[in-house]
C-alpha cells in the first residue's frame, strides 16, 4: 500500500504538449505509472508517444477513466486547469506549476473545498512517488527505494536530500510527498501525516518544513494528539532574514510569524525528533527504528 | 515586493481611494519642475523609505511656507534612516486629524481565507493594540470565492465602532481597499491611519502595500514599480541573469539548487560558525551556463570571501553542474576558494570530472557539513 496513489491510479496530464509536461510524463510512464491521457485545448485527437490528447479533462475521463490529474499548465492558466480537473471528477490533482498568483490559489482552494471531493497536492510541488509502484510528478525515482518510511516536505530538493540519505542507509520509503512551497497549498502536513498514520505500510515519518506560515505548528498539535508512529523532522530557514521571500513564495517570515525557531520548538514539544542538519535525517530515523 | 508609500498612493488613485493631494520630489533642483503651487500649506514632507520609525528619525516634517519646505526637503533628502538613504520625498497637504482608524487586508495562511483587520485605534502600532486592547481590533475572515459582502462589511464597521456619521464614506473606502487587495493582487494592503479629518472627509494618510509578483503578468504597473525600487548591484546582475538571488550580510557565497536546500545551506554554514553572503538558487535542471552565471554574480560581490556550491542531484545532474564549474574556472585565477558538495543523481561522475580537472582553489567535500566547515574556515 501507499498513500494517495496506487495501482489503480490513471493519470491525465494537463499540459502534456509542453516541454516539461512531456519530459516528466514520459519519465513517469517509463517508471510504470499509468499515464492514460493528456489534454490541450485545440489539440484533441493528436497523440504524443502513444498517449492520446483530448481537448478537455472531461473528455479524457470519459474515454480513458483517468482519475488523477497532473498539471504542468503555465501559471496564468493553472488555476482554471485545477478547477477543470476537479469539476470533471478527478480524485487527486497534482499541480507542479510554480508562480501562480496567491489570489488564484486561494480562490481555487476555496472552491474545491466547497464544491468537490478532489484532493489537491501543490501547487509549486514536485508531486509524489511511491517507490517501485508509481511516480506522479517530477521526483527523481533513481534515488528512491521501496520501504516503510513516509516522507512529506514543503521543499523539492530537501525531499531529494532526505530520500537520498534514507536510501543510502537502506531505509526505504512508502510514499514521498511534496506538498509545495506556496502560501496556500492544497493538502497540508496534517492531511499527509494522518494518511501516513493510517497507512499499514508506513511505520515512520520524515517531515521537512521551512519558514513561513504556521502549518508546522499545526502539524505539531496533530503529532502530539494523534500520531503513534515516530516522526523525524527538519526545518529550513533558521538564519533567514525576516521579510524576504526565500525562493519559495510561501517561505517568508512576516513580522514575528513563521520563524524556524517557533516551528522547531513546537515539533520538539510534540515529541518529534528535530535535527539541525538535513543530512542527519536518515541517521536520526535509524536510531528510532 | 514592498512598495514605497508614494507608489501605494498611486494605486490608491487608481482604485478611487481618497488620499491627500501630493507631489513627489527626488532632487531640490527639480523643485521648479514640479507643480507644488497646486498644494495648499501647511504641507507634510515625508521621507520615502521602506523602514518603520521614519517619523522619530526626523524623516517627517510639517512646514508652513515655501522657505520651511525647502529647508526641510534639503535636510531630509539624502538622510540615512536605519541604513536606508532617502532618495525621494512625498510632499503632501497636511490634514487636521480628528480620528485615526486602522485597516488592513492580508491572506491568513492558516485559515486559507482573506483576513480584514479593522480598528478605531489607528495611528499606532497595531500589534500593540492587539496585545493591550484586543477588543478594539475586529477580525473578519473572508472566503476568497465568495468575497466581501455588504452585510459583513457593515457589521464590521459597526463592531469596530467607526464613525456612524461617515459610515457610507467609510464603507466605500474599505470596499475600494478590498478591490485593491484582490483585483490589484496585493499580498498586503495596510492603511494606518485611515483618518477622519476636520470637515468630515475620510482620507488614507499612509500606505503599506506588498505586491504579489506572481501576478505581474496581469498588471503592467508592477514592473514599473519594480524598476523604481533600488536594489543592491549584485541583485541587479543576478536578476538580469534570471537567477533567484538575495543579498545577505555574511562572507560565504552560497550557490545551491532548490529554495529549501539553499535555505538549509545558510543554516548549516551558520552552525559551523560562519554566515552566508547571499541566497542563490540555480533552480531545477540547471545547466553548465547557469552555474557559470551564478559564479559571475558572486564575483561581483566584494563581501564574498569563499564560496560553497551545494547540489543535490534530482532532475539536476551533478555531472552537468561539474562541467559548469570547470568551464567557468579553468585556467582562471579565482579570488576565493570554492568548496563543492555534490550528491544524488550522477554525483560520482560529477566528482570525477572535478578530480580530472583539478584547480588549486576548488575543494570537493564529502558531505554538507564538511563543505560548510571548509567554506567557513580560514
Interface residues (C-beta under 8 A of the other chain):
Chain A: X75 X76 X99 X100 X101 X102 X103 X104 X106 X107 X109 X110 X111 X114 X126 X138 X139 X140 X142 X143 X153 X154 X155 X156 X157 X158 X159 X160 X161 X164 X181 X183 X184 X208 X210 X211 X212 X213 X214 X215 X218 X234 X236 X237 X238 X239 X240 X241 X243 X244 X246 X247 X248 X249 X250 X251 X255 X260 X276 X277 X278 X279
Chain B: X2 X107 X109 X110 X112 X113 X114 X127 X143 X144 X145 X146 X182 X185 X187 X212 X214 X215 X217 X218 X244 X246 X248 X256 X257 X258 X259 X260 X261 X262 X263 X264 X266 X267 X268 X269 X270 X271 X275 X276 X279 X281 X284 X312 X313 X314 X315 X343 X344 X345 X367 X368 X369
